[in-house]
Amino acid sequence: MIVFIIFTILFNIMLRDFLESKVTSELTKDSQIIAEVVNTDFTRYDEIVRQMLTNAELLDYLKASTSYSEHQKNPMADRITSIVADIQASDEDISLVWLGSRAMNGIITPDKMYVSPDWFILEQRPWYTDMLLSDSLITHSQPYVDVVTGDLIISIVAPVYDGEELIGNVGLDISLKTIKNFVQSYSFSENGYAFLLYKDGQYIVHPNAAYVMNKSIFDENNQLAEIGSQMLSGSSGIVEYVEDKTDYYVAYSPIKSNDWSVGSVIPKSELRNQLMILNIMSLIIIIAEVIILIGYIFNQRLSRDFSELKKLYADIQEYSVQLTAKDEYIKNLAYLDPLTGIANRRRFLEYLENALSSHHPGAVIMVDLDNFKEINDTMGHVFGDKVLQEIVGLLMQLEVNEHLKISRFGGDEFLVLIDNIEELEKIDQHARDILKVFSEKIIVADELVSIGVSMGISLFPNDSRQIDQLIMNADLAMYRVKRSGRNNYLYFDKSMTDEMMEKTRITSKLKGALTNGGFTLLYQPQVDVETCSVFGFEALIRLKSNEYYPQTFIPVAEEDGSIIAIGRWVVNEVVTQLSHWREKGLILKPVAINFSAKQMEDSGFADYLDRLLKKHDLSPELIEIEITETAIMENKEEAMKVLDALKAIGVHLSLDDFGTGYSSLSYLTFMPIDKIKLDKSLCDRYLETTTQRVIENLIDISHTLGMQVVAEGIEDSRQFQLLKKSGCDFIQGYLFSKPVNTMQTEMIYDQVFEECTGDMS
């Protein structure tokens, strides 16, 4: 009996050591994974800088550049800025690419006309001295906050020599936003976290935002300072330390490309909780064994009963099984989604890595719920969590064989792995099975929930053998589905990558245009049908470079959210222009401004416009906001709030593109619309003598509702005569004028178009 008690105690000690070793081993592996991912990113950026150093066009141009005026006139300037722009567009985290020129005392960027401010001195940039003193070709600057974007960035630079003379440098500004999000979202355990140190000990990423760029690990207690010295020595390891009476494990690994270091932290209490369960179980068994031993002694039963020994042995075996199961449970916690209980992103990556290393064919499916945000917004996040749990229960019914693995990627996104299946018909069937799950309404807490799903599919090895690339491909295909109608699936193809690259270029162009004055406004007149004089104008935004048309860059701006800033720029420009016209003695005429669906999210727009008008002492009736039918009907409640707010400050409202959306006159009866604009397609279709009555009825109904009517896109006098006969109020189109700049606008400002037919005088 005593032997069994001793065995139990020794087994408990060994198992405790095993659990501690397992936890610390996993923590060390996590820090190494984070370090490797971050190191891979920086290695990629270093390689881009090296490629710039080997680009003969860039280096020859840098040698020849002596002033900005020469740069702007140089026939190769467009080619050089295009190369720089393409490099910048190749990665969403590259916020700027430049050539530094000592002769120009400034930099050449993707914007050909960029001129460094007077205070900018190349040789006084914070990275310049480090670059000269560096033993390596590539220099990474200390992180700093970009004054334009507010992102934490670093500069990666390399010197350029002409013989032995330093003539400048090539460089990238890299946003640390993605790296920061990756480090902060990396999940160790419930209370674990990761942090990132600069080579001088400064915190770059930390769960306490106040530490970032404001505190060094060497400012901490002596123990943490010692740990910081070990971390930044280029070594890896795991140590224990105490802070605020709490014991922690810290595993650390170096980032080889720039001498930074990653630390991963978990409190020892997480291991202690598991050990407590182990100790309690051990104590119960020991007490039971002691009681049995006392019973044996009391009854003077000196001989051992074989059956009881056998039972004791069975109990110990059961205890061992329980401990093994507990260890398996602890290990699985890191691989399970806490809300739904299914595999998480970490487990999915492991599944996919195994499939790729086994050279299996298959597919990755990105599954995104349509309009799930509306469920959270209207029913609450608790209800939304229940919906996710119900959906997971239905999806898991599809995981009936080893070929299909379902995991939660995050939020309302799921990843599905189809392993060792090559036939597209079978992959199609799996995708249709997922769609079928969402074809019926789901009942959650006695509520009927109707929800769709958009899916993107990337095949391996056809599309890629890289984990990140496969997930990115599936994500691109999924977003294509969302834009083309939702509730469907689509396979990835290379055109999606090309489209993404083009969007990245456009996003970069829009960002540069906002900060460097790259936008301009044109004005197209609206002509009074009765007087043939200019009644007002519509303001139309353009890029000064004319590189992209509005129908191309506006959807991108709506998607990336920059339309909010662009919209405010437009209204500020229009109000300022009206003020200038007043100073010139012109009688002010109303100007219409387009308002997109995405701008509905700009809750402060009406107040912003009101302040602008009061600042310039302009009547709000001079501003007309044009909103499309689709923008209104997609979110009617929010649209009504925006319309009411705009109406409250006194501006006029116009319903744009009437005839291309819902085209229902019924909702006009309860919306505060002052004017409707008949779309060109509607006029082209019905402005015939046999169908003219349709247009007449629309105009009559609009007038009855107290609204004026503008016909847009009118190009010939025959259409004008039919619209005049039908009672239309205003005409806009090439018949009178194309959109023109402010100088040309002033030339036709008071023009009367005598005949309104044929050639305009």
C-alpha positions in Angstrom: 0.0 0.0 0.0 2.8 2.4 0.9 4.5 1.6 -2.4 1.3 2.7 -4.3 1.1 6.0 -2.3 4.7 6.7 -3.1 4.0 5.8 -6.8 1.0 8.2 -6.9 3.1 11.1 -5.5 6.0 10.5 -7.9 3.5 10.1 -10.8 1.9 13.4 -9.8 5.3 15.2 -9.7 6.3 13.8 -13.1 3.0 14.7 -14.7 3.3 18.3 -13.2 6.7 18.6 -14.8 5.3 17.3 -18.1 2.5 19.8 -18.1 4.8 22.7 -17.3 7.2 21.5 -20.1 4.3 21.3 -22.5 3.0 24.8 -21.8 6.5 26.4 -22.0 7.3 24.5 -25.2 4.1 25.7 -26.9 4.7 29.3 -25.7 8.3 29.2 -27.1 6.9 27.8 -30.4 4.4 30.6 -30.6 7.0 33.3 -30.1 9.1 31.7 -32.9 6.1 31.6 -35.2 5.4 35.3 -34.7 9.1 36.2 -35.1 9.3 34.1 -38.3 6.2 35.8 -39.8 7.4 39.3 -39.0 10.9 38.4 -40.2 9.4 37.2 -43.5 7.6 40.5 -44.0 10.7 42.5 -43.5 12.8 40.2 -45.6 10.4 40.8 -48.4 10.6 44.5 -48.1 14.4 44.4 -47.9 14.3 42.4 -51.2 12.2 45.2 -52.8 14.8 47.8 -51.8 17.6 45.6 -53.2 15.7 45.3 -56.5 15.4 49.1 -56.6 19.2 49.3 -56.2 19.6 47.0 -59.2 17.1 48.9 -61.4 19.2 50.8 -63.9 16.4 53.2 -64.9 16.0 54.4 -61.4 19.7 54.7 -60.7 20.5 56.5 -64.0 17.6 58.9 -63.4 18.7 59.6 -59.8 22.2 60.4 -61.1 20.8 62.8 -63.7 18.3 64.6 -61.4 19.6 68.0 -60.3 16.5 70.0 -59.6 12.7 69.6 -59.4 12.1 71.7 -62.5 14.3 69.4 -64.5 12.6 66.4 -62.9 9.2 67.7 -63.9 10.3 68.4 -67.5 12.3 65.3 -68.0 10.6 63.0 -70.6 11.5 60.0 -68.4 9.8 61.4 -65.3 6.5 59.7 -66.0 8.3 56.4 -66.6 10.2 56.7 -63.3 7.2 57.8 -61.2 5.2 54.9 -62.8 7.9 52.4 -61.7 7.9 53.9 -58.2 4.0 53.8 -58.2 4.0 50.1 -59.3 6.3 49.2 -56.4 4.1 51.1 -54.0 1.0 49.4 -55.3 2.6 45.9 -54.9 1.9 45.7 -51.2 -0.9 47.4 -49.2 1.4 48.0 -46.3 3.9 50.1 -48.4 2.6 53.6 -47.7 5.3 55.4 -49.8 8.2 54.6 -52.2 10.8 57.2 -53.0 14.1 58.1 -54.5 16.1 60.5 -52.3 18.3 63.0 -54.2 21.1 65.0 -52.5 21.3 67.3 -55.5 17.6 68.1 -55.2 17.6 68.0 -51.4 14.4 66.1 -51.6 12.6 63.0 -52.8 10.9 61.7 -56.0 7.6 59.9 -55.2 4.8 58.4 -57.3 3.5 61.9 -57.8 5.6 63.6 -60.5 4.8 67.1 -59.3 5.7 66.5 -55.6 7.9 69.2 -54.2 9.6 68.8 -50.8 8.6 71.6 -48.3 11.2 74.2 -47.4 11.8 72.6 -44.0 12.6 69.2 -45.6 16.4 68.6 -45.6 17.3 65.1 -46.8 20.4 64.9 -44.7 18.5 65.7 -41.5 16.0 62.8 -41.9 16.2 60.6 -38.7 17.3 57.5 -40.7 20.0 59.3 -42.8 22.9 59.1 -40.3 21.9 55.5 -39.4 22.0 54.6 -43.1 25.6 56.0 -43.4 26.8 54.3 -40.3 25.2 51.0 -40.9 27.3 47.9 -41.5 24.6 46.4 -43.7 23.3 47.6 -47.1 19.7 47.9 -45.8 18.8 50.2 -42.9 15.5 50.0 -40.9 14.6 53.3 -39.1 13.1 53.6 -35.7 9.3 53.4 -35.9 7.4 56.7 -36.0 3.8 57.9 -36.5 3.0 59.1 -40.0 1.5 62.6 -39.8 -0.8 61.9 -42.8 -2.3 58.5 -42.0 -1.7 58.3 -38.3 -0.2 54.8 -38.8 2.9 53.6 -37.1 5.5 53.2 -39.8 9.2 52.5 -40.4 11.5 53.6 -43.3 13.6 51.0 -45.0 16.5 52.7 -46.9 19.7 52.0 -48.8 22.3 54.4 -50.0 23.0 55.0 -53.7 26.6 55.9 -54.8 28.0 57.2 -58.1 31.5 55.7 -57.8 32.5 56.8 -54.3 30.1 59.8 -54.1 26.9 59.4 -52.2 24.2 60.8 -54.5 21.1 59.8 -52.6 19.1 56.7 -51.5 16.1 54.5 -52.3 13.5 53.9 -49.7 10.1 52.5 -48.6 7.8 53.7 -45.8 6.2 50.5 -44.3 3.0 50.7 -42.3 3.2 48.4 -39.2 -0.6 48.2 -39.0 -0.8 44.6 -40.4 2.1 43.4 -38.3 0.6 45.1 -35.2 -2.8 43.4 -35.9 -1.2 40.0 -36.4 0.9 40.2 -33.2 -2.1 41.5 -31.1 -4.6 39.0 -32.5 -2.3 36.0 -32.1 -4.0 33.8 -29.5 -2.0 31.9 -26.9 -4.6 31.5 -24.2 -7.4 33.4 -22.5 -5.0 35.8 -20.7 -1.8 35.5 -22.8 -0.5 38.2 -25.1 2.5 39.1 -27.3 4.6 42.2 -27.6 7.2 43.5 -30.0 10.4 45.4 -29.1 12.5 47.8 -31.1 16.3 47.1 -30.8 16.6 49.9 -28.2 14.0 48.3 -26.0 11.1 50.5 -27.0 7.7 48.8 -27.2 6.4 48.8 -30.8 3.4 46.5 -30.1 1.9 46.0 -26.6 -1.7 45.3 -25.3 -1.4 48.5 -23.3 -1.6 51.1 -26.1 0.0 53.8 -23.8 3.3 51.8 -23.8 3.6 51.9 -27.6 6.4 54.3 -28.7 6.3 55.9 -25.2 7.9 53.3 -23.0 11.0 51.0 -23.0 11.3 47.6 -21.4 14.3 49.1 -19.7 12.0 51.5 -17.8 10.5 48.5 -16.1 11.6 46.8 -12.9 15.1 45.2 -12.8 13.7 41.8 -13.7 12.0 42.9 -16.9 15.0 45.0 -17.8 17.2 41.9 -17.5 14.7 40.0 -19.7 14.9 42.9 -22.2 18.7 42.6 -22.4 18.3 38.8 -23.1 15.6 39.4 -25.8 17.7 42.0 -27.6 20.9 40.0 -27.5 19.8 38.0 -30.6 19.0 34.9 -28.6 15.8 33.0 -27.9 14.6 31.4 -24.7 11.9 31.3 -21.9 12.1 32.8 -18.5 9.8 33.5 -15.5 9.2 36.9 -13.8 6.9 38.4 -11.3 4.9 41.6 -11.8 2.2 42.9 -9.4 2.4 39.7 -7.4 1.6 37.7 -10.5 3.9 35.0 -11.9 4.4 34.9 -15.7 6.2 32.9 -18.3 7.9 34.9 -21.1 9.2 33.2 -24.2 11.2 35.4 -26.7 12.6 35.0 -30.2 14.7 37.4 -32.3 13.6 39.0 -35.6 16.8 38.4 -37.5 16.3 40.9 -40.3 16.3 44.0 -38.0 17.4 43.0 -34.5 13.9 43.4 -33.1 12.5 40.8 -30.7 9.1 39.2 -30.0 7.9 38.2 -26.6 5.0 35.9 -25.8 3.5 36.0 -22.3 1.1 33.9 -20.3 0.4 33.9 -16.5 1.6 30.9 -14.6 -1.9 30.8 -13.1 -3.2 29.1 -16.3 -0.9 26.2 -15.6 -1.6 26.4 -11.9 -5.3 25.9 -12.5 -4.6 22.7 -14.3 -2.2 21.6 -11.6 -4.8 22.4 -8.9 -7.2 19.9 -10.5 -4.3 17.4 -10.7 -3.4 17.9 -7.0 -7.0 17.5 -5.9 -7.4 14.3 -7.8 -4.0 13.0 -6.4 -5.0 14.0 -2.9 -8.3 12.1 -3.2 -6.5 9.0 -4.3 -3.9 9.3 -1.6 -6.6 9.8 1.1 -8.4 6.8 -0.3 -5.2 4.8 -0.2 -4.5 5.9 3.4 -8.0 4.9 4.5 -7.6 1.5 3.0 -4.2 1.1 4.6 -5.6 2.1 8.0 -8.4 -0.4 7.5 -5.9 -3.1 6.7 -3.8 -2.3 9.9 -6.9 -2.0 12.1 -8.2 -5.4 11.0 -4.6 -6.9 11.3 -4.9 -8.1 7.8 -1.3 -8.5 7.1 -1.7 -10.5 4.0 -2.6 -8.6 0.8 -5.8 -9.4 -0.9 -5.1 -9.8 -4.6 -8.6 -8.6 -5.6 -8.2 -5.4 -3.7 -4.8 -4.8 -5.2 -6.2 -5.4 -8.6 -8.9 -2.8 -7.9 -6.3 -0.3 -6.6 -4.3 -0.9 -9.8 -7.4 -0.3 -11.9 -8.1 3.0 -10.0 -4.6 4.2 -10.6 -5.0 3.3 -14.3 -8.3 5.2 -14.5 -6.6 8.2 -12.8 -3.8 8.1 -15.4 -6.3 8.0 -18.2 -8.1 11.0 -16.7 -4.8 12.9 -16.5 -4.0 12.1 -20.1 -7.5 13.2 -21.2 -7.0 16.5 -19.2 -3.7 17.1 -21.0 -5.4 16.5 -24.3 -8.1 18.9 -23.3 -5.5 21.6 -22.4 -3.8 21.1 -25.7 -7.0 21.4 -27.7 -8.0 24.7 -26.0 -5.4 26.4 -28.2 -7.0 25.0 -31.4 -10.8 25.5 -30.7 -12.9 28.6 -31.3 -14.2 29.5 -27.8 -17.7 30.7 -29.1 -18.6 27.8 -31.4 -16.3 25.0 -30.2 -15.1 24.2 -33.7 -11.6 24.4 -35.1 -10.1 27.9 -35.0 -7.8 29.6 -37.5 -4.7 28.0 -35.9 -6.1 24.5 -36.4 -7.2 25.2 -39.9 -3.7 26.4 -40.9 -2.3 23.1 -39.4 -4.9 21.1 -41.5 -3.9 23.0 -44.7 -0.2 22.7 -44.0 -0.6 18.9 -43.6 -2.6 18.7 -46.9 0.0 20.7 -48.8 3.0 18.8 -47.4 1.3 15.5 -48.4 0.9 16.9 -52.0 -2.8 16.4 -51.9 -5.1 18.3 -54.3 -8.0 20.2 -52.8 -9.6 23.5 -52.2 -9.9 26.3 -49.6 -13.3 27.9 -49.3 -13.8 31.3 -47.7 -17.3 31.5 -46.3 -18.7 35.0 -45.3 -22.2 35.6 -44.0 -24.2 38.2 -45.9 -25.6 41.1 -43.9 -24.6 39.6 -40.6 -23.7 43.1 -39.3 -27.4 44.1 -39.6 -28.3 41.2 -37.3 -25.8 42.4 -34.7 -26.9 46.0 -35.0 -30.7 45.3 -34.8 -30.8 42.2 -32.5 -27.7 42.7 -30.5 -24.4 40.8 -30.3 -25.7 38.2 -27.9 -28.3 37.2 -30.4 -25.7 37.3 -33.1 -23.5 34.9 -31.2 -26.5 32.5 -31.0 -27.0 32.8 -34.7 -23.4 31.9 -35.3 -23.7 28.9 -33.0 -26.8 27.7 -34.8 -25.1 28.1 -38.2 -22.1 26.2 -37.0 -24.4 23.3 -35.8 -25.8 23.1 -39.4 -22.4 23.4 -41.1 -20.9 20.7 -38.9 -23.5 18.2 -40.3 -21.6 18.5 -43.6 -18.3 17.4 -42.0 -19.1 13.8 -42.5 -15.8 12.5 -43.8 -12.1 13.2 -43.5 -12.1 15.2 -46.8 -14.0 18.2 -45.3 -12.8 20.4 -42.4 -14.7 23.4 -41.2 -13.2 26.2 -39.0 -14.0 29.7 -37.8 -11.7 32.2 -39.3 -13.0 35.1 -37.2 -16.2 37.2 -36.9 -18.7 35.9 -39.4 -16.1 34.3 -41.6 -15.4 30.6 -41.9 -12.8 28.5 -43.7 -13.6 25.2 -45.3 -10.8 22.8 -46.3 -11.6 20.2 -49.0 -8.7 17.7 -48.9 -7.6 15.1 -51.3 -10.3 15.8 -53.9 -9.4 17.0 -57.4 -12.7 16.7 -59.3 -14.4 20.1 -59.7 -17.8 18.4 -59.7 -17.2 17.1 -56.1 -15.9 20.5 -55.0 -19.0 22.1 -56.6 -21.2 19.7 -54.7 -19.7 20.7 -51.4 -20.2 24.4 -52.2 -23.8 23.7 -53.1 -24.3 21.8 -49.9 -23.1 24.9 -47.9 -25.5 27.1 -49.9 -28.3 24.7 -49.1 -27.7 25.2 -45.4 -28.6 28.9 -45.8 -31.5 28.4 -48.2 -33.9 27.8 -45.4 -34.7 30.3 -42.6 -33.0 29.6 -39.3 -34.9 29.7 -36.0 -32.9 31.3 -33.1 -34.6 32.1 -29.8 -38.0 31.8 -31.5 -37.0 34.3 -34.1 -36.8 33.5 -37.9 -33.5 34.6 -39.3 -32.9 34.7 -43.1 -29.2 35.0 -44.0 -27.2 34.4 -47.1 -23.6 33.4 -47.7 -20.9 34.4 -50.2 -18.1 32.0 -50.9 -14.7 32.2 -52.7 -12.9 29.0 -53.7 -9.1 28.6 -54.3 -7.7 25.3 -55.6 -4.4 23.8 -54.7 -2.0 23.2 -56.1 -3.4 24.9 -59.2 -3.7 28.4 -57.7 -0.9 28.2 -55.2 1.0 26.0 -52.8 1.4 28.8 -50.3 -1.0 28.9 -47.3 -1.3 32.7 -47.2 -1.8 33.0 -50.9 -4.6 30.3 -51.0 -6.5 32.1 -48.2 -6.0 35.5 -50.0 -7.2 34.0 -53.3 -10.3 32.6 -51.7 -10.9 36.0 -50.0 -10.7 37.8 -53.3 -13.1 35.4 -55.0 -15.5 35.8 -52.0 -15.5 39.6 -52.4 -16.2 39.3 -56.1 -19.3 37.3 -55.2 -20.4 40.0 -52.7 -20.1 42.7 -55.4 -21.9 40.6 -58.0 -25.1 39.8 -56.1 -24.1 37.6 -53.0 -25.5 34.3 -51.9 -23.3 32.3 -54.4 -19.8 31.0 -54.9 -17.0 31.7 -57.3 -13.6 30.2 -58.1 -10.5 32.3 -58.0 -8.8 33.4 -61.2 -5.8 35.6 -61.9 -7.9 38.5 -63.1 -9.0 38.9 -59.5 -5.4 39.5 -58.4 -5.0 42.0 -61.3 -8.1 43.7 -60.2 -6.9 43.9 -56.6 -3.5 45.3 -57.8 -5.4 47.9 -59.8 -7.6 48.8 -56.8 -4.4 49.1 -54.7 -3.0 51.5 -57.3 -6.2 53.5 -57.4 -6.4 53.6 -53.6 -2.8 54.9 -53.5 -3.7 57.5 -56.2 -6.7 58.7 -54.2 -4.7 58.9 -51.1 -2.1 61.0 -52.9 -4.8 63.2 -54.5 -6.3 64.0 -51.1 -3.0 65.0 -49.5 -1.4 66.7 -52.5 -4.3 68.5 -54.3 -4.8 65.9 -57.0 -8.5 66.5 -57.4 -10.4 69.1 -59.4 -14.0 70.0 -60.0 -15.8 70.5 -63.3 -19.2 72.1 -63.6 -22.0 71.2 -66.1 -24.8 73.7 -66.5 -28.5 73.0 -65.9 -30.5 75.0 -68.4 -34.0 76.4 -67.7 -36.3 75.0 -70.5 -38.4 78.2 -70.7 -35.7 80.9 -70.7 -32.9 78.8 -72.2 -30.6 80.4 -69.6 -28.3 78.7 -67.1 -30.2 78.0 -63.9 -27.5 76.2 -62.0 -24.7 73.7 -62.2 -23.7 70.1 -61.2 -20.2 69.7 -59.7 -18.4 66.7 -61.0 -15.1 65.5 -59.5 -12.1 64.5 -61.6 -8.5 63.5 -61.0 -6.2 66.2 -62.4 -4.0 63.5 -64.0 -7.1 62.1 -65.8 -5.6 58.7 -65.1 -8.9 57.3 -63.9 -12.5 58.3 -64.6 -15.0 58.7 -61.7 -16.9 55.6 -62.7 -13.6 53.7 -62.0 -12.3 55.5 -58.9 -15.6 56.3 -57.0 -16.5 52.6 -56.4 -13.0 52.0 -55.0 -13.3 55.1 -52.8 -16.6 53.8 -51.5 -15.1 50.4 -50.8 -12.0 51.7 -48.9 -14.0 54.4 -47.1 -12.0 57.4 -48.6 -15.3 58.6 -50.2 -16.1 60.2 -46.8 -13.0 62.5 -47.0 -13.5 63.0 -50.8 -17.1 64.0 -50.2 -16.1 66.6 -47.7 -13.4 67.9 -50.0 -16.0 68.3 -52.8 -18.5 70.3 -50.6 -15.7 72.5 -49.2 -14.5 73.2 -52.8 -18.0 74.0 -54.0 -18.8 76.4 -51.1 -15.4 78.1 -51.5 -16.0 78.5 -55.3 -19.5 80.0 -54.7 -17.8 82.5 -52.3 -15.3 83.4 -55.1 -18.0 83.9 -57.6 -19.8 86.3 -55.2 -16.6 88.3 -54.8 -16.4 88.6 -58.6 -19.9 90.1 -58.6 -21.7 87.1 -60.1 -25.3 86.4 -59.1 -25.0 83.1 -57.3 -26.7 80.0 -58.8 -27.3 76.7 -57.1 -24.8 73.9 -57.4 -25.7 70.2 -57.2 -23.3 67.8 -55.4 -23.4 64.0 -55.7 -23.8 62.0 -52.5 -22.9 58.3 -52.5 -24.5 55.5 -50.5 -21.3 55.1 -48.4 -21.5 58.8 -47.4 -24.7 57.8 -45.5 -22.3 56.7 -42.8 -20.9 60.2 -42.4 -23.2 61.2 -39.6 -21.5 64.6 -39.2 -21.8 65.6 -42.9 -24.9 67.8 -42.4 -23.2 69.7 -39.5 -20.0 70.0 -41.5 -21.9 71.5 -44.5 -23.9 73.8 -42.2 -20.7 75.2 -40.6 -19.1 75.8 -44.1 -22.2 77.7 -45.3 -22.2 79.9 -42.1 -18.5 80.5 -42.3 -18.8 81.8 -45.9 -22.2 83.5 -45.2 -24.0 81.6 -48.0 -27.6 80.6 -48.3 -28.2 76.8 -47.9 -30.5 76.9 -50.9 -27.5 77.3 -53.1 -26.5 73.7 -52.4 -28.4 70.8 -53.8 -27.5 67.3 -52.7 -28.1 64.5 -55.2 -28.8 61.0 -53.8 -29.5 58.0 -55.9 -32.6 55.7 -55.5 -30.4 52.7 -54.7 -28.6 54.6 -51.9 -31.9 55.5 -50.3 -33.6 52.1 -50.6 -30.6 50.0 -49.5 -30.9 51.4 -46.0 -34.1 53.4 -45.8 -34.0 54.2 -42.1 -30.5 55.6 -42.2 -31.2 57.4 -45.4 -34.2 59.1 -43.9 -32.1 60.3 -41.0 -29.5 61.8 -43.4 -32.1 63.4 -45.6 -33.9 64.9 -42.6 -30.6 66.3 -41.2 -29.8 67.8 -44.6 -33.3 69.2 -45.0 -33.1 70.7 -41.5 -30.2 73.0 -42.5 -32.1 74.2 -45.6 -30.3 72.6 -48.5 -32.3 71.2 -51.4 -32.4 67.5 -52.2 -32.5 65.8 -55.6 -33.2 62.2 -56.5 -30.5 61.3 -59.0 -30.5 58.6 -61.8 -34.3 58.1 -61.6 -35.2 55.3 -63.9 -32.2 53.0 -63.2 -33.1 51.8 -59.7 -36.4 51.0 -58.0 -38.2 53.6 -60.1 -41.2 53.6 -57.7 -43.0 56.9 -57.3 -44.8 55.6 -54.2 -41.8 56.3 -51.9 -41.5 59.8 -53.2 -44.6 60.7 -51.3 -42.9 60.4 -47.9 -39.3 61.6 -48.8 -38.3 65.3 -48.6 -37.2 65.4 -52.2 -37.3 68.8 -54.1 -36.2 67.6 -57.5 -35.9 64.4 -59.5 -33.4 63.8 -62.3 -34.5 61.6 -65.2 -31.6 59.3 -66.1 -30.3 59.4 -69.7 -31.3 55.8 -70.3 -34.9 56.6 -69.4 -34.9 59.6 -71.8 -33.3 57.6 -74.6 -35.9 54.9 -74.2 -39.1 57.0 -74.0 -38.3 60.3 -75.8 -40.1 59.2 -79.0 -43.4 60.5 -80.3 -45.0 57.1 -79.7 -43.7 56.7 -76.1 -43.5 60.3 -75.0 -46.5 59.9 -72.9 -44.5 57.9 -70.3 -42.2 60.9 -69.7 -45.2 63.3 -69.6 -46.9 61.2 -66.9 -43.7 61.1 -64.8 -43.3 64.8 -65.1 -47.0 65.5 -64.2 -46.8 63.2 -61.2 -43.6 64.9 -60.0 -45.1 68.3 -60.4 -48.2 67.2 -58.5 -45.9 66.1 -55.6 -44.3 69.5 -55.7 -41.0 68.4 -57.3 -39.1 69.9 -60.2 -37.7 67.7 -63.0 -34.3 67.7 -64.6 -33.5 65.6 -67.6 -29.9 64.6 -67.8 -27.7 63.3 -70.7 -29.7 65.2 -73.4 -27.6 65.5 -76.6 -29.9 66.6 -79.4 -32.5 69.3 -80.0 -35.2 66.8 -80.9 -35.1 65.4 -77.3 -35.1 69.0 -76.0 -38.3 69.9 -77.9 -40.1 66.7 -76.7 -39.1 67.4 -73.1 -40.2 71.0 -73.3 -43.5 69.9 -74.7 -43.8 67.4 -71.8 -43.3 70.2 -69.2 -39.8 69.4 -68.1 -38.2 72.2 -66.0 -34.5 71.8 -66.6 -32.1 70.2 -69.1 -28.6 69.0 -68.5 -26.4 67.5 -71.2 -24.0 67.9 -74.1 -26.6 69.7 -76.1 -25.6 72.8 -74.1 -22.2 72.0 -72.6 -20.0 69.2 -71.4 -18.5 69.5 -67.9 -16.0 72.4 -67.9 -13.5 74.0 -65.5 -14.2 77.1 -63.5 -12.8 79.5 -66.0 -15.0 78.1 -68.8 -17.9 78.0 -66.4 -17.7 81.7 -65.9 -17.7 82.2 -69.7 -21.1 80.5 -70.0 -22.4 81.6 -66.5 -25.0 84.1 -67.8 -25.3 82.7 -71.3 -28.8 82.4 -72.9 -29.0 79.7 -75.5 -31.2 81.5 -78.0 -32.9 78.8 -80.0 -32.2 75.7 -77.8 -32.0 73.7 -81.0 -29.2 72.7 -83.4 -25.9 74.4 -82.8 -25.7 76.4 -79.7 -24.5 80.1 -79.9 
